[in-house]
Amino acid sequence: MSDPFVVVGADAAGLSAASKFRRTAPDREVVVFEKGRWISYAYCGMPYFIEGLVERMSDLLSLSPSEVDERGIDLRRGYEVVAVDPDVKRVTVETADGDRFEQPYGDLLVATGGRATTGPFDVRGLDGAFTLHDMDTAAAIDAYVAEPDEYDPERADVSAVDRDRVERNAAMAAPETAAIIGGGYVGVETAEALAERGLDVHLFHRSGHLLSDFGAAVGERVEAELTERGVTIHTNAPVDSIDGNDRIEAVAFGIGDDGTDAESLAVDMAVVGVGIRPNTELLDDTGVALGEGGAISTDEHGRTNLPDVYAAGDCATARHAVTGEEAWMPLGLTANRAGRAIGATIAGDPTPVGDIAATAVVKAFDMEAGRAGLLDEDEALEAGFDPVRETVTAGSRSGYYPGAAETDVTLVADRDTGRLLGGSIAGPDRAAVRIDTVATALEADMTVGEVERLDLAYAPPFSPVWDPILVAAKVLNGKIDG
């Protein structure tokens, strides 16, 4: 056929789009190119594999290549799309053997994801230093932290795994001390995983509290939990270098502007988790418009400014539910939802990809945390709001019912209109899932007063009469009215 739907990237957004398209338009060809061997894997599950909560790497796969084939999708692994010519609607593909060919398309989806940034650190060629952003690295870390005579190679039970890398790391003496560089999602989750594997873990973060996007109240609760579990926290402590010859030996941190006051911590493992960057190089020189974070700018249906070219997932922007402006927030649901919508649109059923509110949850041992919307005062001011915030502590269940725990809720609203702008939550008793109430309220443009009047469920095992979200809304509403 001359008008196939061509997808670049075979993970969340790409295969969601291909699958939806195939079901909706069964008579039209769909081709998915993936430059690597891994497809459709749960990136967010990798720390839990390293921790040992997930027993087999195959448990993190949503679809196998054979299952993709059964859906009627032409999946080609080891095929890298190296150029796009939007004028003639054709991509250039390079095989693992170095051969090149041209592939025409009727519609094109770029779902190339993102890659981990390492800041000033180069972890390549340094044993014991890792950046956790792919399954091969997860398998290598799992092998590295095990004693050579205790490692179970059956844990990495997927044919796509880099066996040479796994075996090399499995043969090394197990580390005792690890440095985690970056106190965001990856840093916190990896700190828990390595501590549970018996390592002495040090977590470094350049700002004053962990999980910066969640706000100070959440960061303090998470830091206290990690500290209690034996993780050493270093805040306001940017790491300046990772030192070692063939294998990591130390990290240097705390160097002042004048080069003094440097400290060195001896370690035999480091994981760098300082952020990700969208993979957009494929569209260089095409005239594609880029937006927030350097990601590919898209409209409400995932279209780029190039004809019949779409983008979704960690490489693409979407509209923010609160500001209405373009935003880049690389999260799992965003990718899956956008891919599915684009597949429907290209098949003839125009479907919006949906707004995003940066809704996210994370846990550190028994402490749960969630966030949604605008929490940063400067971001709210820049968006044209006059932010007012309140943080309250409330019980997670009726006080007399076993298991009740303190839950911290922060809500932010616009002083002039009372509109809810964002919120965060932290606590050990089912706190994280409560952030969905905030996310729903943000999508509905609700005021704090309207949130206060929500008819949320009550029964002693689940919630006090006034759910913590309602308590926070009541207090914040009083502050606005007062």
N, C-alpha and C positions, 0 to 999 in steps of 0.2 A: 504494500500500500504506500501511497505517496504522502499521506498525512498522519503518520503515527503520533501518538502522544509519547514524547520522550522525557524521561525523568533522569536527573543527575543526582545520585545519592540514594542509597537503599536502606535508610534507617527510618526514624519515626515519620517525618513528613513525607518522604519520598514513597515509601511503601503504603502509607495510609492513602495517599493520592492515587497510586496505581491500583490499589485494591478497590477503592470506591469507584474509580473510573471503569474498571473492568466489569463490575456488577451493573453499572448504569448504562454502559455502552459496550455490550459484549461483542459487537461486530467490528469494532475498531481496534487496531493494534496498539499495544502499549509496550514500550521498551524501557527498561531501567538499567542504567550503567552505574556500576560501583567500582571505584578504583582499587579498593581493598578486598579482603575476603570476608570480613564481618558484615552481617546485615541484621537489622531489626533486634538490637540488643538493648537491655535496660541499663543505660549509663548510670542512673541514680542508684542502682543496686550494687554497684561495684564495691563500695566500702563495706557493705554487709557480707559480700563474698570474702573479702580479705579478713573480716572479723571472724568468719566461720559460721555465721548464722545461715548463710546460703551454702549448701553442701557441695553443689556441683555448678560449674560455670554454665552448663547447658540450661540450668534453671533460669538464667537471665535472658534467654532467647525467646522472643515472641513468635517468630516465624523461622522456619528452616528453609533453605533453598528449595527443597522438594515441595514444601507446602506452598511456596510462592509459585512454583511451576504448575502446581495443581490448580491454582487460581487463573491460569491462562496468561500469566505475566511473563514476558521475555526478559528474564533477569540475566545480566552478564557481569559476573564478578571478574575483577582483574582488568577492567576496561576503564580507562581514565579519559574523561572528556577534557580536552586541553584547549579548545577554542570554540567560540560561538560566533557565527556570522548571521546576525539578525536580518540582514538585507535579503539574503537568499534562503533564510530559514534552514540552516544546516549547522551541525556540530562536527568538530573533528575529534576523533576518538583514537587513543593510543592503547594498544594491548600490552600485557605484561611482557611480551616478547619484543616490544619495540615497534611493531607494525602499526601503520596508521591507515584510517579510512574515514570517509565522509558519511554522515548519517543525516538524511533530511528529517524534518519534523513539521507537523501541523501546529502543534502546541508544545511548548517546552516548560518544564518545571525545574528550577534550580533549587535543590535541597541539599546543599553541600555542607551544612552544619557549621560548626565552629571548631577552633583548635585552642588548646591551652596556651596561655602566655606564660613566659617564665621570667619576665622583668629582666634584670641584669644578669640572671643566672643561666649558665649553659650546663645542662645536666647530661648532655651527650658525651658518651665515652667515659663517664665517671660512675663506677660501680657503686650501688647503694643510693644513688640520687635518681629520683623519679618525678614525673609529672603525670598525675592520674587523670587521663582523659580518653582512654581506650581500653579495650578488653585485654589486649596483649600486655599492657602495663599492669593491669589488675592481676593477671596470671603470674607475671614476673614478681610482683610484690609479694603475693601469696607464697611463692616459692622461696623468695629471699628471706622472709621472716621465720621460716621453719628451719629447724636443725636438719642438716643433710640426711641423716638416717631416719628422720621422722616425716619427711615430706611425702605426701600422697599424690603422685602424678595423675591419678584418676580424677582429682578435683578439676583439673583443666581438661575436661572431656569433650572438647569441641575440635573438629578437624581443622578449623581455621586458625587455631592458636599457633603462635610462633614457638615451636618446640625447642629450637636451639636457644632462644632467649630464656625460656623457662628452665631448661636443664642447666644453663650457665649459672643462673641465680640460685637454683636449688643446691648446687655444689658448694656454695660459699658458706662460711661460718655464719650462723644466725646473728643478727645485730642485737645489741642490748639497749642502745640509746638512739632515739629518733627525734629529728627536728621537723616540725610541720611549719611551713612558711605560708602564712595567710590564714586569717581567722574567719573566713566565710564558710559557705556550706561544705565545700570539700574539706577544708581544714578541720572543722569541728567533727565531721563524720569520720574522717580518717584518724583523728586523734583518739576517738573512742575505739575504733577498730584495732589500732596498734596497741593501745593500752590493754585491751582485752586479750591480745596475743602475748602479753607479758612484757612489753617494752617499757622503758622509762621514756615518757613522751614529753617533749617541750613544744609548746604551741606559740609561735611568734606572730604578732599582728602589729601593723604600723600605727593604727589609731588607738584611741583610748579605751575602746571596748570591742569585744568580739561581735560578729554578725552586725556590721555597721548598718546595713540596710534595714535591720529590724528595730533599731533604736536602743538607747542606753538601758532601759528597764529590762529588755530581753537579754541584752549582752551581759548584764550583771548576774542575772539568774543562771545563765548558761555557764559563765565563768566560775561561779560558785560550785556548780555541780561537777564540772570538770576537775576543779581543784580538789574537791572532796574525794574524787575517784583516783587521785594520784597524778593527774596531768599538771605539769608546771606551765603556768600562763605568763607570757611576756607581752604586755601591751605597751603601746608607745615605743615599740622596739623593732624598727625595720631591720631586716637582715641585709647586711652589706655584701657578703660573699659566702660561697660554699667552697670550702678548701679541701684539697686532697690531690694526690697524684693519680693512681689508677683507681683507688677506692676512696670514698669520702672519709674525711678525718675530722672535720670541724666546721662549724658555721661561725662567722664573725658578725656581731651586731652592736648597735649602740654607738656607732661612730658619729661624733659631732661634726658640725660644719667645719671646725678647724682640724679635723682628723684625729682628735683625741678621744679618750674615754672608750676606746674600743674594748669589747669583751669577746672572748672566744669560748665556745662550748664544744667539747669533744663529743662527736657523734659518729655512728657508723651507719646511719641511714638518714635521708632527708626526702620529704615529699613537698614539692612546690605547688601551691594552689592559689595563685594570685589573680586569676581571672581567665577569661576566654576572649577570642577575637573571631569575628565572622569570616568565613571563607568566601571571599568575593572575587578573588583574582581571576577566576574563570571568565568573568565579564569585563575584565580590563579592556579598554580600547573599543568597547561596544557603544559607549555613550549612556550606559545605564546610570540612573540616578541613585545616589547613595544617601542614606539618612542618618538617624541617630546611631552612634557607636560605629559608624562606617558600614552598617548593614545595608542591604539592598532595600530601597524604598518601595513600598507596595501600597495599593489601595485596599478598599474594604473587601475585595474579592481576591486579593493576593496578586493582582497584576502589577507588573513593573511598567516603566515608561516605554519599554521595547514592545513592539507588536507581537502578541501571542506568546509572550514570555512571562512566566510567573515565578515567584520565589516564596519559600516557606521554611519555617524552622529557625534554627539558630543563626542563619545567615540573613534573615529578613526582618523588617520592621512590622509593626502593627499599630493600631490606634489605641491610645491609653483611655481607659474607661472614665477616668476622672478629668483629665485635662482636655481630652478630645484631640490631642496632638500626637504626632508620630513618636513611637517609643521602640526601644529594642530591649527585650527581656527574654533571654534564651532559657526557656523552661519547657519541660516535657509535654504538658498538656497543650501548650501553645502550638508546638510543632505538630502533634497528632491531629488536633482539631483543624488547624489551617490546611494540612495536607488533605484531609478528608473533604473539606469544603471545596478546595481547588479541584479535586478529582470530580466532584459533582458538577461544578461550574463548567469545566471543560467538556463534560459529557452532555451538557445541555440544560442543566438545572442550576441556574445561578444561585450560589449560596455564600453568604458573607462568612469570612474567616472568624469573625467575632472580635470584640475588644479584649484588651488585656489590662489587668490591674496589678501585675507583679505579685499575685497571690502565691505564697510559698510557705512550706513548713519544713522543719528540721528537728532532729532530736540529738541530745547529748546524754547518753545513758538513760536515766529516768526523766530527764527534763525535756519537755516538748516546747516548741516555739512556732509561732506563725505570724505572718504579716501580709498586708494587702494595702494597695493604694499609696497615697502620699503621706510619708511620715516626716521627711526632712523639711524643716522650716524654710530653708532657702529655696528648695524646689517648689514648695507651695507658693511662696511669694513670687517667684519667677513666673508661675502659671497664672498669676493674677488674683490669688486668694489672700485673705487676711487670716492666717492660721491661728487657732487656739487649741490647746491640748490639755488632756487630763489623764493621769494614771491612777488607777485604783487597784486595791487588792481585795479580792472577794473569794468566798469559798466555792469549791468546785461542785460540792453536793451539800445537802442539808447538814448542818454542823453535827448533829447527833448520829449521822449515818457513817459507818466505818469507811475509811478511804478518802474522806474529805481533805482537800489540800488547798493551800493558798495559791490563787491564780492572779497574776498581774495582767491588767488590761490597759492599754493606752489607746485612746481615740483622739483623732485630730479632725477638726471641723473648720469651716469658713465662718468667721465671726459675723459677717454681714448677713448671710443667707441661712446659716445654720446647717448647710449641706455637709454631710459626712465626707471627709477627704481620704481617710485612711485609718488603719488600726494595727495593733500588734498584740500578741498575747504570749504568756509564758507560764508554765506550771507543770507539775508532774502527773496530773490526773486528767487525761483526755483533753488537755488544753488546746492542742494544735487544731483539732477538727472544728473547734468553735470559730476559727477564723473564717470559715465558709459563710457564717452569718454576716460578717463584715463585708466579704467579697460580694455577696448577693445584694446587700444594701448599696454598695458602691455602683453596681451595675444598674440599679434601679434609681439612682440619683436621689436617694432618700436623705432627709434631714436627720439630725441627731434626735429631734423630738419624735419623728416617726419611728426611728429605731427603738427608742425608749418604750414605745407603745406596741412593739411586736409581740405577738402571742406565742412565745416560745414555750416548749414543753417543760413541765415540772413534775418531778416525782423524786423523793429523797435519794434513791440510788443514783440518779442521773444529774440532778441540778437542784440548787436551792430554789425557793419561789422566785427570787430575782436572779436570773442567770447572770454570771459575771459581765457579759456584754451589756445586758440591760442596766446593771449597776453603773457601769462606766458611762453609758449614754445618759442616764439620769443625772449623774454628777456633772458631766460636761454641759448638758442642756441648761442646768441651773447656773453654771458659770457664764454661759452666753446670755441668758436672760437677765442675770444679775447685773 
